[in-house]
Each structure stands twice: as C-alpha cells, then as structure tokens.
Amino acid sequence: MSQTHADHFALFGNVRILRSWCGVCERWAFVIDNKRCCCGEEYAACRPERYKRIVEPEQKRRTPNGTEKKAILESQNYQCFYCDMQFGTYVLHHGKLKQVRLHWDHLTPFSFTQNNSSENFVASCGFCNQWKHDLVFQTVEEARTFIQTKWEAERNRL
C-alpha cells in the first residue's frame, strides 16, 4: 500500500472517523463497525496512528447552550467539577472572603483542540479555572489532585 493510500483517521472539525482505501471500489471509504461503507467489505487492518485534517474545527471559543449548561450543572450537583465547592457559597481566598462563582471550563483546553462540544465542558469555580488555565492532564483525577494541591497551599497561607 502506498503512502498516499495509508489508512488514517479523518478529522472533520473535532470529529474523528476512520478512513480506509478500498481496493474494490478504488476510493476512500469510512469504516463503521469494521466494514467499509462503500461496498460493505470487511475491514481487518489495525487502527492507524495517522490523522488527516479534512475540515478545520470552529475557531471561536464559546460556552455551552442553555440546555447543555443546565444538564452539566445538574450532573455536577451545582458544584465545581474540580473542588466540589457549591456555587454561590463563600470561601477565604488570599485572606479575603470571596464568592464561589461559576465559570465554564473546557476540560481539554480550547487552545489545543478548538473543541466546543458539550462533552468538553465542565462547570468550574473561578479559582480552579484560573489555576487549571490551559494545562493538559492525562486524567480527571490528575487535574483534581493538582487543584487540591493549590487549595491546600491557599489554606496554608492563612
């Protein structure tokens, strides 16, 4: 198989779809449920590591729509995703009493993925969002541990 016909993941914005060259149809085909969509031929090759951008993602940072916001807040019990503080309550920060305010955070930073899908948003407090900023973590637990360390340092300042 030539380099021009190497199987790859096609990126349409932030959507990843496996594409494979079909020798029977002599064209590129999406692979769904291990079958090429052109003729239904079985796809037995291993998953490729290559990516090919087909359509650029949305370049504008946005927040979730109203329905998505409500669903996210309800799923998080109206608490910060990282520190579990209830939105609207008060906390000592830099020695002053400050309100825990809601911020919409891209779980994987927008600056890296341009991903505005609702699955990439969490409700975060402004403190945690500021500390996390554009950092990328391997797991949610790693991000929460990082944030816990920041809160512990804040408490020790007092």
C-alpha positions in Angstrom: 0.0 0.0 0.0 1.5 3.4 -1.0 1.8 6.3 1.4 -1.0 8.1 -0.4 -3.3 5.2 0.4 -2.4 4.7 4.1 -5.4 4.2 6.3 -5.9 7.2 8.7 -8.4 8.9 10.9 -10.0 11.7 9.0 -10.7 14.8 11.2 -13.9 16.8 10.4 -13.7 19.6 12.8 -13.4 17.7 16.1 -15.0 14.5 14.8 -12.6 11.6 14.1 -13.7 9.0 11.6 -11.6 6.0 10.4 -11.0 6.1 6.6 -9.5 3.3 4.5 -8.7 2.9 0.8 -11.0 0.4 -0.8 -9.2 -1.6 -3.5 -12.5 -3.0 -4.7 -14.2 0.4 -5.2 -10.9 2.3 -5.8 -11.8 5.2 -3.4 -11.6 6.3 0.2 -14.3 4.9 2.4 -15.4 5.4 6.0 -15.1 2.4 8.3 -18.0 1.7 10.6 -18.4 -1.5 12.6 -15.3 -2.9 10.9 -16.9 -2.6 7.4 -16.1 -0.1 4.6 -19.2 2.0 3.9 -18.7 1.9 0.1 -19.3 -1.8 -0.5 -19.5 -3.4 2.9 -16.2 -5.1 2.6 -14.7 -6.2 6.0 -12.0 -4.1 7.4 -9.4 -6.2 9.2 -6.4 -3.9 9.4 -5.2 -2.5 12.7 -6.2 1.0 13.8 -3.9 3.6 12.2 -2.0 6.2 14.1 -2.1 8.8 11.3 -4.5 11.7 11.3 -5.6 13.7 8.3 -7.4 17.1 8.7 -10.3 17.3 6.3 -12.2 20.2 7.8 -10.9 22.8 10.2 -12.6 23.0 13.6 -14.6 26.0 14.7 -12.1 28.7 15.7 -14.4 30.6 18.1 -14.3 29.9 21.8 -17.9 29.6 23.2 -19.8 28.3 26.1 -22.5 25.5 26.1 -26.0 26.5 25.2 -28.7 26.9 27.9 -29.9 23.3 27.8 -26.3 21.9 27.9 -25.5 24.3 30.8 -28.5 23.1 32.8 -27.6 19.4 32.2 -24.0 19.9 33.2 -24.9 21.8 36.4 -27.4 19.2 37.4 -25.0 16.3 36.7 -22.4 18.1 38.9 -25.0 18.9 41.6 -24.3 22.6 41.2 -20.7 22.1 42.4 -17.3 22.9 41.0 -16.1 19.9 38.9 -12.6 20.1 40.5 -13.0 21.1 44.1 -16.7 20.2 44.8 -17.5 23.7 46.3 -21.1 24.7 45.9 -21.6 27.7 43.5 -22.7 30.9 45.3 -21.1 30.0 48.7 -18.1 31.9 50.1 -14.5 30.9 50.7 -11.4 32.5 52.0 -9.0 33.3 49.1 -5.9 35.4 49.6 -7.2 36.2 53.1 -10.5 37.7 51.8 -14.0 36.2 51.8 -14.9 35.6 48.1 -17.9 34.1 46.4 -17.5 30.8 44.5 -18.6 31.9 41.0 -19.4 29.7 38.1 -17.0 29.5 35.1 -17.4 27.3 32.0 -14.2 25.4 31.6 -13.0 23.4 28.5 -11.9 20.1 30.1 -9.3 19.8 27.4 -8.2 23.4 26.7 -9.7 25.1 23.7 -6.3 26.4 22.7 -5.2 22.8 21.9 -8.3 21.3 20.4 -10.7 24.0 19.4 -13.3 21.7 20.8 -16.6 23.4 21.9 -18.6 20.2 22.2 -20.7 19.9 25.3 -18.7 16.8 26.3 -15.6 19.0 26.7 -17.3 21.4 29.1 -17.4 21.3 32.9 -18.8 23.8 35.4 -15.8 25.1 37.4 -15.3 27.7 40.0 -13.3 30.7 39.0 -10.4 29.8 41.3 -10.0 26.3 39.9 -10.5 27.5 36.4 -7.7 30.1 36.9 -5.3 27.5 38.4 -6.0 25.0 35.6 -5.8 27.6 32.9 -4.5 25.8 29.7 -2.9 22.9 31.4 -3.5 19.4 30.0 -3.8 16.4 32.3 -3.8 12.7 31.4 -6.8 12.0 33.7 -9.5 13.9 35.5 -8.1 12.6 38.8 -4.7 14.1 37.9 -6.4 17.5 37.3 -8.3 17.2 40.6 -5.1 16.3 42.5 -3.4 19.4 41.0 -6.3 21.6 42.1 -6.3 20.0 45.6 -2.6 21.0 46.0 -3.4 24.6 45.0 -6.3 24.7 47.6 -4.0 23.2 50.3 -1.4 25.8 49.5 -4.1 28.5 49.8 -5.2 27.3 53.2 -1.6 27.2 54.4 -1.2 30.8 53.5 -3.6 31.8 56.2 
